[in-house]
């Protein structure tokens, strides 16, 4: 009986630790995004330029994401 209780307790502890790690990772990710949002300010003109540049880059790569031969 004692072994079963210990084994059950160890499993509960492992599950709680795994859950805590998952919550900590989510919190850290949210915190990083929040900090980045405060530091990065993009107006609509800059946003449009970034999207245009990204689209141009996509258009100049092959299906594997490599620059096309003879392209830019």
N, C-alpha and C positions, 0 to 999 in steps of 0.2 A: 504493500500500500504506500509506504513512504517513498519508494522509487517512482511510483506513478504520480504522486503529488509533486515531487521534485521535477520530474520530466514535464508535467503539465505547466508548472510554474516557469520552467526554462523556456517552453514554447511561447507562453504569454509574454515573457520578457523580450524574447526575440521579435515577436510580432509588434510589440509596442516600440521597440527600437527601430524597426523597419519603417513603421508609420511615422515616427518622429523624424527620421532622416528624410522621408518623402516630403513631409510638411516643411522642414527646414529648407530643402532645395526649392520648393515652390515659393517660400517666403523670400529667399535670396534672389530668385529670378524676378519676382515682382518688385523687390527693392531696386534691383539693377535697372529695370525698365523705368521705374519712377525717377531714378536719378538721371538717367539718360534723357528722359522727356524734359526735365528741368534745364538740362544743359544744352539741348539741341533745339534751336528755334528755326523753323523753316516757313517762310512766307509762301504764298501761292505761286508767285513767279519762280522761285527757287524750286518748289515742288514740281512744277511743270517741266522745268529744265532737267531736273534729275530723272523724271520719268522718260522724257524724250531721249536723254543720253542712254539710259538703260535699254530702251526699245531699240535704239540704233545699234548698241552693242549686241543685243540679241539677234538682230537682223544680219550682223556680220560674222556670225559664228556658225559652224556646222552642227549636225545633230548631236555631236559629242561635246559641244561647248567650246571647241577650239576655233581660232580665227580661220576664216575661209582663205584658201590659197588665192592670191591675186586680189584679196579684199583689202580692207583698211589696215 
